[in-house]
């Protein structure tokens, strides 16, 4: 005689157990026992570990992209500062007060623009890339683009069939 176990489960889980137990030769106890064996088996641990590894890999790739973007941004800023300091001549002492006032005014304007862009969710690099990136229509006529789309869609439909659809055509 097996030990008896009384548990409380959600209505949703209970309904699933009921449905599974309606099959011939399957009891509620067998369904619950199979679920518990799966929970405690090494295969379950391997699946969970695999999911964690995939998630960590994705997070690592995201971190690497962020690190690369930060490096590019930092290098760009450093090059700009060096260029600016190299080409900007020093001001005579008499003009420095006026230059400071103009610099403060320009800086305040710059900060206002930055705040508006950030509040609006705009990204200068993304905007520039969208402006300069080539589209199919830059290289092909509209008829050629439609033909390419039709070929892609037909290829995608064939890959859904076993053997690329060769045995079913």
Secondary structure, DSSP 4 states (H G I P E B T S, - for coil): -PPP------HHHHHHHHHHHTSTT--HHHHHHHHHHHHHSHHHHHHHHHHHHHHHHHHHHHHHHHHHHHHHHHHHHHHHHHHHHHHSPPPPGGGHHHHHHHHHHHHHHHHHHHHHHHHTT--HHHHHHHHH---HHHHS-HHHHHHHHHHHHHHHHHHTSGGGGGGG-
